[in-house]
Amino acid sequence: MHKHYDRHPTGAFSMVNDASMNESEQLKVLRDRIDSIDDQIGKLISERAQCAQDVAEVKKSANPEEAAKSFYRPEREAQVLRKAMERNQGPLSNEEMARLFREIMSACLALEQPIKVAFLGPEGTFTQQAALKHFGHSAIAMPFSAIDEVFREVEAGAVNYGVVPVENSTEGVVNHTLDNFMTSNLKICGEVELRIHQNLLISDVTHVKNISRIYSHSQSLAQCRKWLDAHYPNAERIAVSSNAEAAKRLKGEWNAAAIAGSMAAELYGLKVLAEKIEDEPDNSTRFLIIGTESVPASGDDKTSLVVAMRNEPGALHNLLEPFHRHNIDLTRVESRPARTGAWTYVFFIDFSGHAQDAEVSKVLNEVSSRAADLKLLGSYPKAVL
């Protein structure tokens, strides 16, 4: 038997066909090679984990106060994930490669101090899925029943970060999240973009032919409106606090179904009767990571701010003109009624760049001089995954 390998153009090894080997022998050669690679991977992961511990010790020695803080650095992790994707030569996708690195970093960080993350619950929501996507499964994710509770937990220092939804590609912004930023001193530390797949779920007691009510969050019901009109036009659509809450209700109702994600189905032991029932194929939701500290530039960043403008003609033009003149890419402009002053509005603005960038700094100074009030919500890495 001959172990005969050539290096694949990607840098991996591939077995050259050898007529002298039967299928069983070829498989043994491949499996032996996989075992050898697995051994190398295991040693390298352990070496990386030791390096991460050494970094933590250096930080503690330089500043003992760091011992009580999280060692998570959003800008550093974004850079590592981007490099992993740039180096990737297949056959795994860039997203899958980055996801693997995310879990390695999450596990290494947890050796020192697991990150505590508050999210809009209960368990099984898309917000929990976003939290795990961003921080990895070694983080301690804690559910809370309202967005303002997530803000309070982070402000109190009970958790390191919070995850809240901010906008959906189909249904628009989550106003409750924007309103909390108007009164909170927390900063945006990152963002997560999550592809949203809605599923119709049933329990083991459901009579499929007799489904007369469908539970879900109001936004999910809206995202599946056309599908529901076509398949369950006569079923009552009942909005509840979350998709996970909808899933929890099914165990005791034989004539009900729920719309939720796959995580809720697994968590509550439900069956997927129909999958991907969202009306828009590119349905996605953006989530924000909130924390107490500012994030240094990562090299590919976004900045968010809220601006109150004086109630006068041309106010919006005066607000946006400096961005155009300095060639700053605006990614979102959203207006909300101000809490003080009749018919006065504030504007939530997202744009490419970091507050430390020279051109961005000029724009912020100009806008501040024209605005009644300006609040920088944060500069943070653009979503990598």
Phi, psi and omega in degrees: 000136183242129172269100189241111184235146167241151178281128178288151179306334180284348183106348178275174177256138175232145184279131175279136180304130180234112184296341182280350182252136174276181183299316181299319180292319178297318179296323179296318179300314180296318181291324175298319179295318178298318178300320180294318179295317179301322178297317179294317180299315180300317180294320181291323177295318177297320179295320179294319179297320178295321178298318179298320177295322179295320177300316180298319180295321178298316179296320180295320181294321181287327182210096183305334180295337179296338182299334182266001184250166174285142178268008179290128178239105185304318183292322180293316181295322177298319179295319179296317181294319178297318179296322178299322179287323179293324181281340187298130179242016178084175003280352176292148178289161177302319181295320180291321178297315179296322179298319178296317178295323177302315181292325177296314180295321179299316180293320180295318180295324182293342177299324180272307184195107181301139178287134175261125186233125174270140178221159178289111186265195005283190179299142179101001180279165175295332179293323174296319178299319178294320180299316180290326177297322184277319186257349182084164187281356175274352175286154176265105182263126186239123183278144173225152193276350181214154182297319181292335174292322177298315177300316183296320181297319179291316180299324182283347182083010179289335176226164180280320183216165174231156178233124181225145177285146180234329177198149176242142185295338181263315189257357175089202190283157173263099188298327182298324178293314179299318181297325179295326180293336182291336182243356184257151175263004179292159182244153173278125184250351181179176178217155178227133174250125185236124175290124186259116174250121179263138180234148173269119186250147175226163179256181181286352178254001184288133170268102190304320184284353184243023180292118183239356177215144181229122181264145170183173171292151184302323180291322179292320176300320179292323181291341182245020187304310183295319180296317179295321178300324183279325188254329181222061184296334184260356181283140177287131180258117188245116180279131177235180189292334180198164176295324179295321176298322177298316180296321182297331185286344191287333187303330183252010184233114184282344185248021185236156173226170180222152173254122181198179180271176183294329179297319178294322179298315180292318185294322185253013174064045182253162180257140176275111179278323177212134183248157178052058184265005178297145184289324182260125183294337180256027181300122180214158179233142178255133180241151178248143173262122181247142181206192186254346186245151175286151183251126177296166182294140179253349182108341177211089193236171177225149179235142178236141177212162175238132185233131173258126182253148176294145182281087182210157180301138178080011184298315182294320178298316179297328179289317188270339185303317180299327178297317180294316184294326180265009176059043176265127184280112175279130180254342177196138172227120184228133179257147176221144176298137177288152181281346176233135178093117180295136176060029174254139185237152170246154182240129173265126186232132171245140177208159181285139179119169181244147182302337179281345179294143184300311182294320179296320179299319178298315181298315181299321179294318180294314181296320180299322180290337182264341187267156172288328179199145177223132179232118178281115181278337177148153168247138191203160180296140172295152180304129181271316183262000000 
